[in-house]
Amino acid sequence: MKYFAAYLRMKNLEKNNTYRQQHVDFLVEKENEGKIFARGRFTDGEGGLVIYMAGSREEALKLAESDPYVVSGARSLELNEWDMKVARK
């Protein structure tokens, strides 16, 4: 399994507010399917980040592009494979 960082930059605040619940419902559904490692908003209001778990970039892109925020144009999408490193104590 690979990790993919989906950077969701704010494009349209009005659409963001309109599609917020659909976006959250989508994320919860994907979490329940085991397809999300982590997610969260940026505290400066500029958007958020979702870390998807997928077998390929194509699979991750398909997931990320089906987010209601992306579909509606509320946010732009930038997707990169993430080579996760865990800090050791």
C-alpha positions, 0 to 999 in steps of 0.5 A, spaced: 500 500 500 502 506 498 500 513 501 498 519 497 497 526 499 491 530 496 492 538 497 485 541 497 486 548 496 480 553 497 478 556 491 470 558 492 468 559 499 461 559 498 461 552 494 466 550 500 460 552 505 455 548 500 458 542 500 462 541 506 457 536 509 457 532 503 465 532 503 465 530 510 460 524 509 465 522 503 471 522 508 468 518 513 465 513 508 472 512 505 475 512 512 470 506 514 473 503 507 480 503 510 482 508 504 484 514 508 490 514 513 489 521 516 486 528 514 485 535 516 484 542 515 489 548 515 488 552 520 489 558 516 483 557 512 487 555 505 484 548 505 486 541 507 490 535 506 487 528 506 492 522 506 489 516 501 492 509 502 492 506 495 495 501 490 497 506 485 497 513 483 491 512 478 487 509 484 488 515 489 487 520 483 480 516 482 478 517 490 481 524 490 477 526 484 471 524 487 471 528 493 465 533 493 469 539 494 473 537 488 467 535 483 464 542 485 470 546 484 470 548 491 477 546 492 483 545 487 486 538 487 494 537 487 496 529 489 503 527 490 505 520 492 508 521 499 514 517 502 512 516 509 517 516 515 515 515 522 520 518 527 523 514 532 524 515 539 
